[in-house]
Amino acid sequence: MDNLLVTNNPMVLEKLNSSYAIKFIDVYCYIDVLTCVRDLVHKGHTLLTHPLSGSIKPNETPYKSIIVSKEISTLDMKSLSIIEHSIATYLKFTKNKPTPIYIDKVLLDFQLIDFDIINSL
């Protein structure tokens, strides 16, 4: 458990909790994960996965999982730039087309996609 996984995906929490220290964000919104990661970067954590990884647009899925260093160091400007640009991109995509409220079957599909992306690293 050398790294910290920030997620709002229940499937990731369930299946990867023995592989990572997990910070679970219990909300239905991608932006909450991004802002949590931004706050961690400000505290000295470093991004280890890109906040916009995968081919699904940020306004199409409510789930996101991001890995950051568990170790705290000085502020990593590259990580800060990436997370700030990712938040701006999310806001741009959701400005005119917010994330829909999906039925449970579709939510499970999005959970699986996010899990597969983060588990493949």
PyRosetta script that sets phi, psi and omega in degrees:
from pyrosetta import init, pose_from_sequence

init()
pose = pose_from_sequence("MDNLLVTNNPMVLEKLNSSYAIKFIDVYCYIDVLTCVRDLVHKGHTLLTHPLSGSIKPNETPYKSIIVSKEISTLDMKSLSIIEHSIATYLKFTKNKPTPIYIDKVLLDFQLIDFDIINSL")
pose.set_psi(1, 61.7)
pose.set_omega(1, -178.4)
pose.set_phi(2, -82.3)
pose.set_psi(2, -15.8)
pose.set_omega(2, -175.7)
pose.set_phi(3, -126.0)
pose.set_psi(3, 165.8)
pose.set_omega(3, 180.0)
pose.set_phi(4, -111.5)
pose.set_psi(4, 127.9)
pose.set_omega(4, 178.8)
pose.set_phi(5, -106.5)
pose.set_psi(5, 121.7)
pose.set_omega(5, 178.1)
pose.set_phi(6, -103.5)
pose.set_psi(6, 126.2)
pose.set_omega(6, -175.3)
pose.set_phi(7, -152.4)
pose.set_psi(7, 157.0)
pose.set_omega(7, 168.5)
pose.set_phi(8, -118.0)
pose.set_psi(8, 15.0)
pose.set_omega(8, -175.8)
pose.set_phi(9, -97.8)
pose.set_psi(9, 112.3)
pose.set_omega(9, 179.8)
pose.set_phi(10, -58.7)
pose.set_psi(10, -32.7)
pose.set_omega(10, 179.9)
pose.set_phi(11, -67.2)
pose.set_psi(11, -40.8)
pose.set_omega(11, 177.3)
pose.set_phi(12, -64.0)
pose.set_psi(12, -44.9)
pose.set_omega(12, 178.0)
pose.set_phi(13, -56.7)
pose.set_psi(13, -47.5)
pose.set_omega(13, -177.1)
pose.set_phi(14, -66.7)
pose.set_psi(14, -44.2)
pose.set_omega(14, -170.6)
pose.set_phi(15, -91.2)
pose.set_psi(15, -20.6)
pose.set_omega(15, -175.8)
pose.set_phi(16, -116.2)
pose.set_psi(16, 9.6)
pose.set_omega(16, -176.4)
pose.set_phi(17, -68.0)
pose.set_psi(17, -16.6)
pose.set_omega(17, 176.1)
pose.set_phi(18, -91.2)
pose.set_psi(18, -10.8)
pose.set_omega(18, -178.8)
pose.set_phi(19, -100.0)
pose.set_psi(19, -23.4)
pose.set_omega(19, -176.1)
pose.set_phi(20, -137.2)
pose.set_psi(20, 153.7)
pose.set_omega(20, 161.3)
pose.set_phi(21, -74.7)
pose.set_psi(21, 129.2)
pose.set_omega(21, -174.1)
pose.set_phi(22, -118.5)
pose.set_psi(22, 132.6)
pose.set_omega(22, 169.0)
pose.set_phi(23, -104.5)
pose.set_psi(23, 107.7)
pose.set_omega(23, -176.3)
pose.set_phi(24, -94.4)
pose.set_psi(24, 125.2)
pose.set_omega(24, 177.7)
pose.set_phi(25, -102.5)
pose.set_psi(25, 108.9)
pose.set_omega(25, -172.3)
pose.set_phi(26, -87.1)
pose.set_psi(26, 62.0)
pose.set_omega(26, 178.2)
pose.set_phi(27, -140.3)
pose.set_psi(27, 163.3)
pose.set_omega(27, -176.7)
pose.set_phi(28, -95.0)
pose.set_psi(28, 36.7)
pose.set_omega(28, -173.5)
pose.set_phi(29, -143.7)
pose.set_psi(29, 126.0)
pose.set_omega(29, 178.3)
pose.set_phi(30, -56.4)
pose.set_psi(30, -40.4)
pose.set_omega(30, -175.8)
pose.set_phi(31, -62.8)
pose.set_psi(31, -30.8)
pose.set_omega(31, 179.0)
pose.set_phi(32, -66.2)
pose.set_psi(32, -35.6)
pose.set_omega(32, 175.6)
pose.set_phi(33, -67.4)
pose.set_psi(33, -44.8)
pose.set_omega(33, 179.5)
pose.set_phi(34, -60.2)
pose.set_psi(34, -44.5)
pose.set_omega(34, -178.2)
pose.set_phi(35, -69.7)
pose.set_psi(35, -33.9)
pose.set_omega(35, 175.4)
pose.set_phi(36, -63.4)
pose.set_psi(36, -44.9)
pose.set_omega(36, 179.1)
pose.set_phi(37, -65.0)
pose.set_psi(37, -40.3)
pose.set_omega(37, 177.0)
pose.set_phi(38, -58.4)
pose.set_psi(38, -44.0)
pose.set_omega(38, 178.9)
pose.set_phi(39, -63.1)
pose.set_psi(39, -38.6)
pose.set_omega(39, 177.6)
pose.set_phi(40, -66.4)
pose.set_psi(40, -39.7)
pose.set_omega(40, 177.2)
pose.set_phi(41, -62.6)
pose.set_psi(41, -41.4)
pose.set_omega(41, 176.8)
pose.set_phi(42, -60.6)
pose.set_psi(42, -29.6)
pose.set_omega(42, -179.9)
pose.set_phi(43, -82.7)
pose.set_psi(43, -8.5)
pose.set_omega(43, 176.7)
pose.set_phi(44, 115.3)
pose.set_psi(44, 5.1)
pose.set_omega(44, 174.0)
pose.set_phi(45, -78.4)
pose.set_psi(45, 155.2)
pose.set_omega(45, -179.4)
pose.set_phi(46, -114.4)
pose.set_psi(46, 137.1)
pose.set_omega(46, 175.5)
pose.set_phi(47, -64.8)
pose.set_psi(47, 134.6)
pose.set_omega(47, 175.4)
pose.set_phi(48, -115.1)
pose.set_psi(48, -17.9)
pose.set_omega(48, 171.8)
pose.set_phi(49, -129.7)
pose.set_psi(49, 152.7)
pose.set_omega(49, -178.0)
pose.set_phi(50, -76.8)
pose.set_psi(50, 134.9)
pose.set_omega(50, -178.4)
pose.set_phi(51, -65.0)
pose.set_psi(51, -16.4)
pose.set_omega(51, 179.4)
pose.set_phi(52, -113.8)
pose.set_psi(52, 24.6)
pose.set_omega(52, 180.0)
pose.set_phi(53, -62.4)
pose.set_psi(53, 151.7)
pose.set_omega(53, -179.0)
pose.set_phi(54, 96.5)
pose.set_psi(54, 169.4)
pose.set_omega(54, -175.6)
pose.set_phi(55, -101.6)
pose.set_psi(55, 2.9)
pose.set_omega(55, -179.9)
pose.set_phi(56, -90.1)
pose.set_psi(56, 130.1)
pose.set_omega(56, 179.7)
pose.set_phi(57, -66.0)
pose.set_psi(57, 149.4)
pose.set_omega(57, -176.6)
pose.set_phi(58, -60.2)
pose.set_psi(58, -23.6)
pose.set_omega(58, 179.0)
pose.set_phi(59, -90.4)
pose.set_psi(59, 2.6)
pose.set_omega(59, -179.0)
pose.set_phi(60, -99.3)
pose.set_psi(60, -20.7)
pose.set_omega(60, -177.9)
pose.set_phi(61, -130.6)
pose.set_psi(61, 143.3)
pose.set_omega(61, 175.8)
pose.set_phi(62, -86.3)
pose.set_psi(62, -10.1)
pose.set_omega(62, -171.2)
pose.set_phi(63, -104.6)
pose.set_psi(63, 141.3)
pose.set_omega(63, 175.4)
pose.set_phi(64, -152.8)
pose.set_psi(64, 139.9)
pose.set_omega(64, 175.4)
pose.set_phi(65, -128.1)
pose.set_psi(65, 132.1)
pose.set_omega(65, -176.8)
pose.set_phi(66, -135.4)
pose.set_psi(66, 136.3)
pose.set_omega(66, 178.0)
pose.set_phi(67, -102.1)
pose.set_psi(67, 132.4)
pose.set_omega(67, 174.3)
pose.set_phi(68, -126.0)
pose.set_psi(68, 163.5)
pose.set_omega(68, 177.0)
pose.set_phi(69, -65.2)
pose.set_psi(69, 144.1)
pose.set_omega(69, 174.5)
pose.set_phi(70, -78.3)
pose.set_psi(70, -31.5)
pose.set_omega(70, 179.9)
pose.set_phi(71, -72.5)
pose.set_psi(71, 139.2)
pose.set_omega(71, 178.6)
pose.set_phi(72, -103.0)
pose.set_psi(72, 132.8)
pose.set_omega(72, 179.7)
pose.set_phi(73, -133.6)
pose.set_psi(73, -153.3)
pose.set_omega(73, 175.0)
pose.set_phi(74, -78.5)
pose.set_psi(74, 163.6)
pose.set_omega(74, -179.6)
pose.set_phi(75, -59.4)
pose.set_psi(75, 122.3)
pose.set_omega(75, 178.5)
pose.set_phi(76, -90.3)
pose.set_psi(76, 108.7)
pose.set_omega(76, -174.3)
pose.set_phi(77, -65.4)
pose.set_psi(77, -32.5)
pose.set_omega(77, 177.8)
pose.set_phi(78, -65.5)
pose.set_psi(78, -44.9)
pose.set_omega(78, 177.5)
pose.set_phi(79, -61.7)
pose.set_psi(79, -42.3)
pose.set_omega(79, 179.1)
pose.set_phi(80, -61.9)
pose.set_psi(80, -44.5)
pose.set_omega(80, 178.8)
pose.set_phi(81, -61.9)
pose.set_psi(81, -44.3)
pose.set_omega(81, -179.0)
pose.set_phi(82, -63.3)
pose.set_psi(82, -46.6)
pose.set_omega(82, -176.9)
pose.set_phi(83, -69.2)
pose.set_psi(83, -37.9)
pose.set_omega(83, 177.5)
pose.set_phi(84, -64.6)
pose.set_psi(84, -42.4)
pose.set_omega(84, 177.0)
pose.set_phi(85, -65.9)
pose.set_psi(85, -34.9)
pose.set_omega(85, 178.6)
pose.set_phi(86, -66.7)
pose.set_psi(86, -40.1)
pose.set_omega(86, 176.8)
pose.set_phi(87, -64.2)
pose.set_psi(87, -43.3)
pose.set_omega(87, 178.1)
pose.set_phi(88, -61.4)
pose.set_psi(88, -40.1)
pose.set_omega(88, 178.3)
pose.set_phi(89, -65.0)
pose.set_psi(89, -44.8)
pose.set_omega(89, 177.4)
pose.set_phi(90, -56.9)
pose.set_psi(90, -48.1)
pose.set_omega(90, -178.5)
pose.set_phi(91, -62.9)
pose.set_psi(91, -37.3)
pose.set_omega(91, 178.0)
pose.set_phi(92, -63.4)
pose.set_psi(92, -45.3)
pose.set_omega(92, -178.1)
pose.set_phi(93, -68.7)
pose.set_psi(93, -36.6)
pose.set_omega(93, -174.6)
pose.set_phi(94, -89.1)
pose.set_psi(94, -7.9)
pose.set_omega(94, -178.4)
pose.set_phi(95, -58.3)
pose.set_psi(95, -47.7)
pose.set_omega(95, -177.1)
pose.set_phi(96, -102.9)
pose.set_psi(96, -13.0)
pose.set_omega(96, -178.0)
pose.set_phi(97, -146.5)
pose.set_psi(97, 87.0)
pose.set_omega(97, -178.6)
pose.set_phi(98, -67.2)
pose.set_psi(98, 162.6)
pose.set_omega(98, 178.0)
pose.set_phi(99, -64.6)
pose.set_psi(99, 128.7)
pose.set_omega(99, 179.0)
pose.set_phi(100, -67.2)
pose.set_psi(100, 162.5)
pose.set_omega(100, 170.1)
pose.set_phi(101, -91.3)
pose.set_psi(101, 113.1)
pose.set_omega(101, -174.0)
pose.set_phi(102, -95.0)
pose.set_psi(102, 158.2)
pose.set_omega(102, 172.1)
pose.set_phi(103, -74.1)
pose.set_psi(103, 162.6)
pose.set_omega(103, -174.3)
pose.set_phi(104, -57.2)
pose.set_psi(104, -39.9)
pose.set_omega(104, -179.1)
pose.set_phi(105, -62.2)
pose.set_psi(105, -41.8)
pose.set_omega(105, 179.2)
pose.set_phi(106, -68.6)
pose.set_psi(106, -39.9)
pose.set_omega(106, 177.3)
pose.set_phi(107, -59.1)
pose.set_psi(107, -41.3)
pose.set_omega(107, 177.7)
pose.set_phi(108, -62.8)
pose.set_psi(108, -37.5)
pose.set_omega(108, 176.8)
pose.set_phi(109, -62.9)
pose.set_psi(109, -44.7)
pose.set_omega(109, 179.0)
pose.set_phi(110, -66.9)
pose.set_psi(110, -35.5)
pose.set_omega(110, 176.0)
pose.set_phi(111, -62.3)
pose.set_psi(111, -43.0)
pose.set_omega(111, -179.4)
pose.set_phi(112, -64.9)
pose.set_psi(112, -42.4)
pose.set_omega(112, 178.9)
pose.set_phi(113, -60.9)
pose.set_psi(113, -47.8)
pose.set_omega(113, 179.3)
pose.set_phi(114, -62.4)
pose.set_psi(114, -44.3)
pose.set_omega(114, 177.6)
pose.set_phi(115, -58.0)
pose.set_psi(115, -47.6)
pose.set_omega(115, -179.1)
pose.set_phi(116, -60.6)
pose.set_psi(116, -39.8)
pose.set_omega(116, 179.8)
pose.set_phi(117, -63.7)
pose.set_psi(117, -50.8)
pose.set_omega(117, -175.7)
pose.set_phi(118, -71.9)
pose.set_psi(118, -31.7)
pose.set_omega(118, -179.1)
pose.set_phi(119, -76.0)
pose.set_psi(119, -20.1)
pose.set_omega(119, -179.1)
pose.set_phi(120, -80.6)
pose.set_psi(120, -7.4)
pose.set_omega(120, -177.2)
pose.set_phi(121, -82.4)
pose.dump_pdb("model.pdb")
